[in-house]
Amino acid sequence: MGSIVAEIADKIASAGGGERSELEVRGGVGADGGGILTLSTSELTVVDGDKLGRIDFQAPLETGTDAILVGASIYAEADDTFAADNNSTELVFAVGASEAAAEKMRLTHDGELGIGVATPASLLHVAGTVQVGVDDTGHDVKFFGATSGAYMLWDESTDDLILGGAARLGIGTTAPAKLVHIVGAADNALLEGLQLDNTDHASTETGQAIAINMRLSKAGTMRDAGRITVGKDDDWDDAGASDSHLTFKTNLSDTLTEHMRITSAGNVGIGESSNIDSRLSVAPTTAISNLETTIIQVGGIKADDAVDTKSGIGFGYSSTSRPISPATIGYETKTTSGGTYGDLYFATRSVTTNTAPTERMRITSAGSITVPGTSTPNFHTTLASNQSISNTSWTKALFATEAWDHGGNFASNKFTVPAGGAGKYHFHIFGIMTDFADGLYMMTRFWKNGSTLDKSSKSQSAKAGTDLFIHNTMTITLAATDYIEAYVYQNSGGAKDFRADYSFFSGHRMIGL
């Protein structure tokens, strides 16, 4: 050993005048062979922080008491108190600039490498900026995940950052549920998860400026399937004008076609791209020529096929909170057997409390108009046969053949107002008598509750042998149990037939009056 030390000393001593000092260590051969240089401490009790060995790199001795000798060091440092079963050690790399060499990198006993940090938290922990390559000359950086095919790649050839396979991007979350999953930092805070800026869109330009594209594959080729765009409506150089719009497009015949637009005023146009002056404007894509084309549909498919279910359009306004709509136009399903049909209803509210509106009118699936809570009787009757009308005598017309009698309120040649049916009614009499002499006439009149009403209708002959046609109408307010009859009069000089083939008596309750 002494000869080796002397040789090393001689080598070092001879290193003058610019010569390099050299140290060569040779060992044996085989798997465990090779030169070994051992640095060790003479400390018998090694504790955490003790240096086991150190290599210093320094320049020749400088003058002055403040001279910096060591420019760099590599040393092994105990990470715990040594024992028979513990020699935990870390390797430290130190360099200096204008001070003594200080630690810059550490390799822990767990194999974790820290750069700029003394306690690395992972296999590689860098406290500072990491650069791969130089400007305009980079390198691929690829990180593989635990799942086969999952990776993150910086592709330097295309300047693309790629998530491949099952890899997901979580922002604000450690457990992303989708390809991109963004979670806000605090409750009740606006989540501004994505921001798109178009700095090349000049302030004087209008039209589409930013787009979000969605594509699908067709025969192995990606095709545009949908797009959301935002654009300017005016010159943004004007401090008072900064109007913008949103458009929504879908693929129609392999072409992105706009189908909906939200204007700067908040108006929505469906099938409209201009002159959207109402809150919602809906236009068909083609001209409508029949009732088979639905422009707006309220209500969908019910899994339970339930009847008497309603869907509707509400109307209302509130300055505080959204109330129950005080007025509604709706649809009520009446059957789902082999298809559907139902009624159209109209409801309003007459109180200031926030309660559901009350149905006021209904158009049934059969086309009848009804008012809930009241009856809507109507009838149409004819003569069973010609009726003989005496000369100069008011005679009740015997209308007994019912074409229809909704509510069953016509009987014994008269109409009777049912209970709950009070209101305004309209009645009509029409008839014919033949072969009147010149100047003679026939008349009709309505009777109420067995007494004649003042107004009558008259048809007078202008020449001999004239057939007289006559009709009479009346609108009158009636109460429950009131009844109306039709009477006929003629002065031909003898009995005349009131013709069954032309004559009728009809009436109906008027809705909304």
Helices and strands as residue ranges (DSSP letters): H 2-13, E 51-58, E 70-78, E 89-95, E 102-107, E 113-115, E 124-126, E 141-144, E 151-155, E 160-164, E 169-171, E 180-182, E 207-218, E 221-232, E 244-251, E 256-262, E 268-270, E 280-282, E 310-315, E 327-335, E 341-348, E 358-363, E 369-370, E 378-383, E 387-389, E 395-396, E 399-406, E 410-411, E 414-416, E 423-436, E 441-448, E 451-460, E 466-478, E 483-490, E 496-498, E 504-509
